Amino acid sequence: MTSSCFVSIDFFAKVAASPSPRVISRAAASVQSPVTMASAAKNTARVAAVQMTSVNDLAANFATCSRLVKEAASAGATLICFPENFSYVGAKEGDSVRVAEPLDGPVMQRYCSLARDSNIWLSLGGFQERFDETRLCNTHVVIDDAGVIRSTYRKMHLFDVDVPGGSSYKESSFTVPGKDIVAVDSPVGRLGVTVCYDLRFPKIYQELRFNHGAQVLLVPSAFTKVTGEAHWEVLLRARAIETQCYVIAAAQAGKHNEKRESYGDTVIIDPWGSVVARLPDRVSTGIVMADIDFSFLDSVRTKMPIDKHRKPIDL
């Protein structure tokens, strides 16, 4: 089942005063007048975020991604964001390394063609980029609407964790960590590019906002069910509040195989820390949409100029 959600630009002006976030369905949004939508679009950019359940089948995952891209493009999105491991989730140890490819390989080139053919930017968070015969990089790739790779960020913080009441993970056993912070200009603002477990380390987001000029933070993820239930939303909202950025968090959802399950709950959060878009079903496949409102972003930053108030304290 595919579901989707859209949040109108009028909502952003109200959300800061609202004690609790709300979601407007696409059906409800469609009753707005064309004049209102046209005037709002002058200082906004529409984005989409994906929720999906990737499996150990490259072709099946691409078919799902392609369908969601076409849905987002037809609804006017300029950028669509996919979760970590969008193209593949292995069923057993070693699968991810076996399917890993260079960025000029056939898998990534197929997604480049999808972006070009659909005339939309893609955020592909968590691609298995081949490093050598036994290791890969967990790479977030941003592709423009001409099918050109604009940036690559290799995940810095690797998930080596014993999840309470869950499984043990050691991403570093097959993944080479990245070293560079990455931000890239796009039609939806300056993007700060991260992946999943990075979310627990605020310094990278501070760097992206205050030293790299980020306006939108991308957090593609495959959170475990246990950690997602405990920490997913609160961490995302904290990153938005402390940086005064939009946060787009595309998530893997549901059971990928007998051993692996992801939390889901794809959301878009505004610079005030309010959830402005989320799928009604935490584990369904679909997209959510919202407008990045640059006037609202500037207003939040002007009224609370934390960039000017920050102190150069190195603890």
Sequence and secondary structure as in RCSB ss.txt:
>XXXX:A:sequence
MTSSCFVSIDFFAKVAASPSPRVISRAAASVQSPVTMASAAKNTARVAAVQMTSVNDLAANFATCSRLVKEAASA
GATLICFPENFSYVGAKEGDSVRVAEPLDGPVMQRYCSLARDSNIWLSLGGFQERFDETRLCNTHVVIDDAGVIR
STYRKMHLFDVDVPGGSSYKESSFTVPGKDIVAVDSPVGRLGVTVCYDLRFPKIYQELRFNHGAQVLLVPSAFTK
VTGEAHWEVLLRARAIETQCYVIAAAQAGKHNEKRESYGDTVIIDPWGSVVARLPDRVSTGIVMADIDFSFLDSV
RTKMPIDKHRKPIDL
>XXXX:A:secstr
 EEEEE  THHHHHHTT SS     HHHHTTS HHHHHHHGGGEEEEEEEEE   S HHHHHHHHHHHHHHHHHT
T SEEEE TTSS   SSTTHHHHH B TTSHHHHHHHHHHHHHT EEEEEEEEEE SSS EEEEEEEE TTS EE
EEEE  S  EEE TTS EEEGGGTB      EEEEETTEEEEE  GGGGG HHHHHHHHHTT  SEEE  B  BH
HHHHHHHHHHHHHHHHHHT EEEE EEEEESSSS EEE   EEE TTS EEEE SSTTSEEEEEEEEEHHHHHHH
HHHS HHHH      
